[in-house]
């Protein structure tokens, strides 16, 4: 295989920050080259320089042996580089074809819709992406929207594809479909740079892996030459615990009780049907299921964001079915939402403002009707250190952080409020192994202090590792509740399809 991309001693310095400090990288044609690293290791900065969003402070980028300098993404695209960002850049109201050809429409001013659909269908068939060009993007699943993003770069004749955390928003089934697509692209000879923090996925899809830490490349090696433990240690620079150790459970009283609740989604479709569930003090209850089976509606009902049409919700014996979301927060419910950008943060606010978002009206953060910024800043800076938010700049706007560091800010805010009940939806999505280890430790600390945790995750390993009991949801109903210590992936997989387990595997409490 020939060298398609070479990065030589590349550096990028921002005021007070060396984001990249002498990075070296070689990607060959027809190769899947994974870039591993902690949040803030410099992976995105490197890719943004290759894609023309940033210009290097020094160093060289070579494409097919020739040095290139990009002043914008347009230059990179013209040279054959395509990038699919973690947060998609699509216009929901437009069709698939309209999004793909935007800026390079057949017919120019006299847009030829029929020809656009034909071209997109042709590329879709060639690379086995299977997307209907006439469908509106707003009506597509996240996995299909990602296919549209890949088609956009292929339409512009990309010769190198950069996938930035491509599985962060995908279900396990969508991840499997993405890997099949990557295999087709690789067979076509297209080199792929695969940025990720998930060790199992990298070991499955990549040929070569480069590990970055603190803005530098630490090591590049064939994927078969390193175990997951080796890669984790290289990423973090120390020994990492990949499997959490739990203390024996010390159950307290029932904390959250759902009694026969029914919930409709925003379109008035019933998504939760006669569902009953409990979470006790000192317990992590994991909620497992294929995405779209009612998990979102269930947690939003508990948080007060969706009303119940029947049944009741109780917190420590108090009926909170009609209690407002703000008052539920005051009663001790903390919520880590699935969509961190839409529901978890105010992206235009700085980190101080986001961290005190729940408590800005309270002492010591509020004084005589005004925010006490000295107290707020001291609190925010402490949490930024404790949760290792990078860069450690309290004045930085939340929208300027990477996805993983945005997640850390939300977790820092919610976990540090000492809640009675924590609803954690995909709490480690977008985080690296070192950060995941820290978050898991925080969740177990809350559990051991007698708090209740409702954990919703599409990562079965996370559910199995942390949960004391596991409730499996299918089509808006709880299929079964099993013991977290004895449950297996195979057992949960069957339950997630609606096949009920035997009585011997059932948990004792509902």
C-alpha positions in Angstrom: 0.0 0.0 0.0 1.2 3.5 -0.9 1.4 6.4 1.6 -1.6 8.6 0.9 -1.4 11.0 3.8 1.7 12.0 5.8 1.8 14.4 8.8 5.3 15.4 9.8 6.1 17.2 13.1 2.8 19.1 13.0 2.2 21.7 15.7 -0.7 23.9 16.6 -0.5 26.5 19.4 -3.3 28.5 20.7 -2.8 31.3 23.4 -1.5 29.4 26.4 -2.2 25.9 24.9 -0.1 23.5 22.8 -3.0 21.6 21.2 -0.6 19.6 18.9 3.1 19.5 19.7 5.0 17.5 17.1 2.4 15.0 15.7 3.5 12.4 13.1 1.1 10.2 11.2 1.1 8.1 8.1 -2.0 6.7 6.5 -1.8 4.2 3.6 -4.3 3.7 0.7 -7.0 1.1 1.5 -6.2 1.3 5.3 -8.4 2.0 8.3 -6.1 4.0 10.6 -7.6 4.6 14.0 -6.6 7.6 16.2 -7.0 6.9 19.9 -6.6 9.4 22.7 -8.3 10.9 25.7 -10.6 13.9 25.4 -8.4 16.9 24.9 -5.4 14.8 23.5 -5.4 16.8 20.3 -7.2 14.4 18.0 -9.8 16.9 16.7 -7.2 19.7 16.4 -5.1 17.4 14.2 -8.1 16.5 12.0 -9.2 20.1 11.7 -5.7 21.0 10.4 -5.8 18.2 7.9 -9.3 19.4 6.8 -8.3 23.0 6.5 -10.3 24.4 9.4 -7.1 25.3 11.3 -3.7 26.2 9.9 -0.6 24.6 11.5 1.8 26.7 13.5 4.6 24.6 12.0 5.1 21.2 10.3 4.1 19.6 7.1 1.1 17.8 5.6 1.7 15.7 2.5 -0.9 14.1 0.2 0.4 11.4 -2.2 3.9 12.7 -1.6 3.2 16.4 -2.3 3.2 19.1 0.4 -0.2 20.8 0.7 -1.4 23.9 2.6 -5.1 24.4 3.1 -6.6 27.8 3.9 -10.1 26.4 4.2 -12.1 23.2 4.1 -12.9 24.0 0.5 -9.2 23.5 -0.4 -9.1 20.2 1.5 -12.3 19.0 -0.3 -10.8 19.9 -3.7 -7.7 17.9 -2.8 -9.9 14.8 -2.0 -10.3 15.0 1.8 -13.7 14.4 3.2 -14.7 14.7 6.9 -17.8 13.4 8.7 -18.1 15.4 12.0 -19.4 14.0 15.2 -22.3 16.5 15.2 -23.8 16.3 11.7 -24.0 19.3 9.4 -27.3 18.7 7.6 -30.3 20.8 6.9 -33.3 18.8 8.3 -35.9 20.4 6.1 -34.2 19.5 2.9 -34.2 16.1 1.2 -31.3 13.7 1.2 -30.3 14.6 -2.4 -30.6 18.3 -1.7 -28.3 18.1 1.3 -25.7 16.0 -0.6 -25.5 18.2 -3.8 -25.8 21.5 -1.9 -23.1 23.9 -3.3 -22.4 21.6 -6.3 -25.9 21.2 -7.8 -26.3 19.6 -11.2 -27.6 22.3 -13.6 -26.2 25.1 -11.4 -28.7 27.9 -11.1 -31.3 25.8 -13.0 -31.2 23.0 -10.5 -31.9 19.6 -12.0 -33.7 17.7 -9.2 -34.1 14.5 -11.3 -30.4 14.4 -12.1 -29.5 15.1 -8.4 -31.6 12.2 -7.3 -30.0 9.9 -10.0 -26.5 10.8 -9.0 -27.1 10.3 -5.3 -28.8 7.0 -6.0 -25.9 5.9 -8.1 -23.3 6.6 -5.4 -25.6 5.1 -2.8 -25.8 1.9 -4.8 -22.0 1.8 -5.5 -21.0 2.0 -1.9 -24.0 0.0 -0.6 -25.2 2.9 1.6 -28.9 2.3 0.9 -30.4 5.8 1.5 -33.5 7.0 -0.3 -32.5 10.3 -2.0 -36.0 11.7 -1.9 -36.6 11.4 1.8 -36.5 14.4 4.1 -33.4 14.4 6.4 -35.6 15.3 9.4 -37.4 12.0 9.0 -34.2 9.9 9.1 -32.7 8.0 12.1 -29.3 9.1 13.3 -27.7 6.2 11.6 -29.2 7.1 8.2 -28.2 10.8 8.7 -24.6 9.6 9.1 -24.9 7.8 5.8 -26.0 11.0 4.2 -22.9 12.7 5.6 -20.7 10.0 4.1 -22.5 10.3 0.8 -21.8 14.1 0.8 -18.1 13.6 0.9 -18.2 10.7 -1.6 -20.3 12.9 -4.0 -17.4 15.4 -3.9 -15.0 12.5 -5.0 -13.2 12.2 -1.6 -10.0 10.1 -1.8 -9.6 10.1 2.0 -12.4 9.9 4.6 -12.1 11.2 8.2 -14.7 9.8 10.6 -14.7 11.8 13.9 -16.2 9.7 16.7 -18.6 8.1 14.2 -20.4 5.7 16.6 -21.0 8.2 19.4 -24.6 8.6 18.5 -25.3 5.2 17.0 -27.1 2.2 18.3 -25.3 -1.2 18.3 -27.2 -2.2 15.1 -26.3 1.1 13.4 -22.7 0.7 14.4 -22.6 -2.8 12.8 -24.1 -1.3 9.6 -21.5 1.5 9.7 -18.7 -1.0 9.9 -20.0 -2.8 6.9 -20.0 0.5 5.0 -16.4 1.1 6.1 -15.5 -2.4 4.8 -17.0 -1.5 1.4 -15.0 1.8 1.3 -11.8 0.1 2.2 -12.3 -2.5 -0.5 -12.6 0.5 -3.0 -9.1 1.5 -1.8 -10.3 4.6 0.1 -8.1 5.2 3.2 -10.1 6.0 6.3 -9.0 7.8 9.5 -11.2 6.5 12.3 -11.2 8.7 15.4 -12.6 7.0 18.5 -12.3 6.3 22.2 -13.9 2.8 22.1 -11.2 0.2 22.3 -13.4 -2.8 21.2 -14.6 -0.9 18.1 -11.1 0.1 17.2 -9.8 -3.4 17.5 -12.6 -4.7 15.3 -12.4 -2.1 12.5 -8.8 -0.8 12.3 -5.7 -2.1 10.6 -3.3 0.3 12.4 -3.7 2.5 15.5 -2.0 5.7 16.5 -2.3 6.7 20.1 -2.2 10.4 21.1 -1.6 11.9 24.5 -1.2 15.6 25.5 -1.0 16.7 21.9 1.7 14.2 20.9 1.7 10.9 19.1 2.8 8.3 21.6 2.9 5.2 19.5 1.7 3.7 16.2 1.4 0.0 15.8 -0.6 -2.8 14.0 -3.9 -3.3 15.8 -3.1 -7.0 16.5 0.0 -6.1 18.5 -1.8 -4.5 21.5 -4.4 -5.7 23.9 -7.2 -3.4 25.0 -5.4 -2.9 28.3 -2.2 -1.9 26.5 -4.1 0.7 24.4 -5.9 2.1 27.5 -2.7 2.5 29.4 -1.0 4.2 26.4 -3.9 6.6 26.1 -4.0 7.6 29.7 -0.3 7.2 30.6 -1.0 5.0 33.6 -2.7 1.6 34.5 -6.4 1.9 33.8 -9.1 -0.3 35.5 -11.3 -1.5 32.6 -13.8 -3.4 34.8 -15.2 -1.6 37.9 -15.1 -3.2 41.3 -18.4 -2.8 43.2 -18.9 -3.0 46.9 -21.7 -5.3 48.2 -25.1 -3.6 47.8 -26.6 -2.0 50.9 -30.2 -1.4 49.9 -32.3 1.3 51.6 -35.9 2.2 51.2 -37.8 2.5 47.9 -36.9 5.8 46.4 -38.5 6.0 43.0 -41.7 4.2 42.2 -43.5 4.2 38.9 -47.0 2.7 39.2 -48.6 1.7 35.9 -47.6 4.8 34.0 -48.6 5.6 30.4 -46.6 8.2 28.4 -47.1 9.8 25.0 -44.3 11.3 23.0 -44.4 14.8 21.5 -46.4 13.5 18.5 -49.1 12.1 20.8 -48.1 8.5 20.2 -48.2 6.2 23.2 -44.7 5.1 23.9 -44.9 3.8 27.5 -47.8 1.4 28.4 -48.7 0.4 32.0 -45.1 0.4 33.2 -44.2 -0.2 36.8 -40.7 0.1 38.2 -38.8 0.9 41.4 -35.3 2.2 42.3 -34.2 1.9 45.9 -31.7 3.9 47.9 -28.2 2.5 47.4 -29.0 0.9 44.1 -28.1 1.3 40.4 -31.0 0.1 38.2 -29.8 -0.3 34.6 -32.4 0.2 31.9 -31.4 -1.8 28.8 -33.1 -1.9 25.4 -32.8 -1.3 21.7 -32.9 2.4 21.1 -36.4 3.8 20.4 -38.3 1.4 22.7 -39.5 4.1 25.1 -36.3 4.8 27.1 -36.4 8.5 26.3 -40.1 8.9 27.1 -39.6 7.0 30.4 -36.8 9.2 31.7 -38.4 12.4 30.5 -41.6 11.4 32.4 -39.5 10.9 35.6 -37.7 14.2 35.1 -41.1 15.9 34.5 -40.4 16.9 30.9 -43.3 14.7 29.5 -46.6 14.2 31.3 -48.1 10.8 32.2 -51.5 10.1 30.8 -52.2 7.5 33.4 -50.5 6.0 36.5 -48.3 7.8 39.1 -44.7 8.6 40.0 -43.6 8.7 43.6 -40.3 10.0 45.1 -39.6 8.7 48.6 -43.3 8.2 49.0 -44.3 11.6 47.7 -46.5 11.8 44.7 -44.7 13.9 42.1 -46.8 13.0 39.1 -47.9 16.6 38.5 -44.8 18.3 40.0 -42.9 20.7 37.7 -39.4 19.8 36.5 -37.9 22.7 38.5 -39.5 21.5 41.7 -38.4 17.9 41.0 -34.9 19.2 40.9 -35.4 20.9 44.2 -36.7 17.6 45.6 -33.4 15.9 44.7 -33.7 14.6 41.2 -30.6 15.2 39.0 -30.8 14.5 35.2 -28.0 13.8 32.7 -29.9 13.9 29.4 -29.1 12.0 26.2 -28.7 15.1 24.0 -26.1 17.1 25.8 -26.1 20.1 23.4 -29.9 20.5 23.2 -31.0 19.6 26.7 -27.8 19.6 28.9 -26.0 22.9 28.2 -26.5 26.4 27.1 -23.8 26.4 24.5 -23.4 30.2 24.5 -22.9 30.3 28.2 -19.4 29.9 29.8 -18.6 27.0 32.1 -19.2 28.9 35.3 -22.8 29.8 34.1 -23.5 26.2 33.0 -22.2 24.6 36.2 -24.4 26.8 38.4 -27.4 26.5 36.0 -29.5 24.6 38.6 -28.5 26.7 41.6 -27.8 30.2 40.4 -30.7 31.5 42.5 -29.2 30.0 45.7 -26.6 31.1 48.2 -23.6 31.4 47.8 -24.0 31.9 44.1 -26.8 34.5 44.4 -26.5 37.6 46.6 -29.1 40.4 46.7 -30.6 39.3 43.5 -27.3 39.2 41.6 -25.0 36.3 40.8 -21.9 36.2 43.1 -19.4 35.4 40.4 -16.5 35.0 42.8 -18.3 32.1 44.6 -19.6 30.7 41.4 -16.2 30.7 39.7 -14.5 29.1 42.7 -17.1 26.3 42.6 -16.8 25.9 38.8 -13.0 25.8 38.9 -13.1 23.1 41.6 -15.4 20.9 39.5 -13.4 21.5 36.4 -10.3 20.1 38.2 -12.2 17.2 39.8 -13.8 16.1 36.5 -10.7 16.9 34.4 -12.6 19.2 31.9 -10.2 20.2 29.1 -9.2 22.9 28.6 -9.5 23.9 32.2 -10.8 27.4 31.4 -13.9 28.5 33.3 -14.4 31.4 30.9 -14.6 29.0 27.9 -18.0 28.8 26.3 -19.6 25.3 26.5 -20.1 25.3 22.7 -16.3 25.5 22.2 -15.6 22.2 24.1 -15.3 18.8 22.5 -18.3 16.5 22.9 -16.6 14.5 25.6 -15.7 17.5 27.7 -19.2 18.9 27.3 -20.4 15.6 28.9 -18.0 16.1 31.8 -19.4 19.5 32.5 -23.0 18.1 32.7 -21.9 15.2 34.9 -19.9 17.5 37.2 -22.9 19.8 37.6 -25.5 17.0 38.3 -23.4 14.6 40.3 -21.9 17.3 42.6 -25.4 18.5 43.6 -25.6 15.4 45.9 -28.9 14.2 44.4 -31.2 11.7 46.0 -31.9 10.2 42.6 -29.7 10.5 39.5 -31.1 9.8 36.1 -28.1 9.1 33.9 -28.8 8.7 30.2 -25.7 7.6 28.2 -23.5 9.1 30.9 -20.2 8.1 29.3 -21.1 8.7 25.6 -18.1 10.3 23.9 -15.7 9.8 26.8 -12.4 8.0 26.7 -11.4 5.1 28.9 -9.7 7.3 31.6 -12.8 9.6 31.8 -15.2 6.6 31.8 -13.2 5.1 34.7 -13.7 8.3 36.7 -17.4 8.7 35.9 -18.1 5.1 36.9 -16.3 5.7 40.2 -18.5 8.8 40.8 -21.7 6.8 40.1 -20.6 4.0 42.5 -19.7 6.6 45.1 -23.3 8.0 44.9 -24.6 4.4 45.2 -22.5 3.6 48.2 -23.7 6.8 49.8 -27.3 5.6 49.6 -28.4 7.4 46.5 -30.6 5.9 43.8 -29.4 5.8 40.2 -31.5 5.1 37.1 -28.9 4.2 34.4 -29.9 4.2 30.8 -27.2 3.1 28.3 -26.9 1.5 24.9 -23.5 0.1 26.0 -24.4 -3.3 27.4 -20.9 -3.6 28.9 -21.6 -0.5 31.0 -25.0 -1.8 32.0 -23.6 -5.2 33.1 -20.6 -3.6 34.8 -22.5 -1.1 37.0 -26.1 -2.3 37.5 -27.3 -4.1 40.6 -30.5 -4.9 38.7 -31.2 -4.6 35.0 -34.7 -3.8 33.7 -35.1 -4.6 30.0 -37.6 -2.5 28.0 -39.2 -3.4 24.7 -42.0 -1.6 23.0 -42.7 0.6 26.0 -43.0 -2.2 28.5 -40.6 -3.9 30.9 -40.0 -7.4 29.6 -38.1 -8.6 32.6 -35.9 -7.5 35.5 -32.7 -9.6 36.1 -29.9 -9.6 38.6 -27.0 -7.5 37.5 -24.3 -9.8 38.8 -25.5 -12.9 37.0 -26.9 -11.4 33.7 -25.2 -12.1 30.4 -25.1 -10.3 27.1 -26.8 -13.2 25.4 -29.7 -13.1 28.0 -30.1 -9.3 27.6 -30.0 -9.6 23.9 -32.9 -12.0 23.8 -34.9 -9.8 26.3 -34.3 -6.7 24.2 -36.1 -8.4 21.3 -39.1 -9.1 23.5 -38.3 -12.7 24.3 -38.9 -13.3 28.0 -36.3 -15.1 30.2 -37.0 -18.0 32.5 -38.2 -17.4 36.1 -34.9 -18.4 37.5 -33.2 -15.3 36.1 -35.8 -12.8 37.3 -34.8 -10.2 39.9 -36.8 -10.4 43.2 -38.1 -6.8 43.2 -40.3 -5.0 40.7 
